[in-house]
Amino acid sequence: MTKGNQNPAFKALGLPRLRLPSRNWCIFWSILGGTLGSIVYDKYQQKHIRTLQMAKVDHLSHAQVPFNMMPRKITVFIAPPPSDYLEETLRVFRKYVKPLLNSAGLDFEIYTEERQGDIRFKVAEDIRALRREALSPNADENKSERSIWNKVSSKLSKSQNSEEDEPLVKMSEKISVKDIIGITLYNKNDEVVREDQLVRSPEDAGGVICIGRGAFKEFMNGIHEGLLGPLEEPVRDEPGAIESNELKAEQSSIVNTTESEFISEEQPRDTSNEPPTDPSNAPQDIPSATSDEPTKEGEEDDEKPKKKGPLPFIYPEDYANAQLAPELDLSRPILDKNGVPILYHQPVLVLRQFNIPGFLRTPERLWRFFTKRFQAKYYCSKTENLVLSRKHPMTIRDRELAVEEERDWPKKWVKNAKERNSEWVRPFEFDDRVIRHMWVVDDVQDEDHMSSVN
């Protein structure tokens, strides 16, 4: 339709002349509509995938359990991606992992880190605590008391004894509010137990989720350090320790010098034979205890612990020459103080991160932004395998779990990490004596969406 011509009927009705928008407006609305449509479609697919995966594990939350039974507990280790914030990884957990755990009625506990080495130290310290407990003289009694039924029977036997043998205790310790209002009238001696305490095999208890390649490395290094390393931190002759000792000695000498000057100034002295002093010739830059130098050194000391995490008790190159936890009986499952198999026996799920920083990789970042439905399928499917206990024994090949994530790490960060001997870029080794009793959650079998994710 030309600009000057108009349908007479439309003209009689008073309608304006109809015409197409200009070329630039067509391009603008096409790009905007396509972008918004892609985002809405991807959001819809993410929600659809998450709903389907939640429906597959929803039947576990409807199972009937005793009133004093606590659900299976999952331990989650979360590490921030390199050169980014922890919130990026927490968003992945809240969006894809947590809904499935809640749908299955499972309990979970989250451990995060602010610096490299915190996860490794936590895992290793828990194992070292069990080894120290095994060395105590009352270790056998402590092991027998871990069983919940032994605790119940011991309480019953105590209640049958005469009241004369009982020591004097407070009334609040003998009678609780639950006894008064009748909540525990018929189940007074039933204590709370966990589902993980009653499993037939230790690998069926709980589960471990490591979100990020760095979290997986620290977790496995912590297992090796706890079982192969010493119980106490070894004496180190490192440059950092030498520098810190020299710094402390220098500070102490400054303080002693200042105290001696202060004492000598307080003592009266004969100034009759001294020449008069000229205020203009007085020194201006005399260091003192209140100068800026000691303050700056103190500030640097406060910043140093934040940059460097706890050092390992043993390094991967020393695994082969170390003895495997002589204090523990590894022929049977190792239980914690609650009678639950420790993380060493529980199946491990490793989830990679898809965080790509940097301006030069913007096209790849845009592609992953518009196709997050593939990431949702990846996270939800692997979490489903953990919930349904689909696992296999750990092997040396499992060192490569989530290794694709390392290709997304910034090159500049990796270079600086190697110079600092960072834990995430050190050699990652497994010891066969340690991993022979460990289990790994099965990988996703859908190769189509895995190729799209990578």
Disulfide bonds with the S-S distance in Angstrom:
none
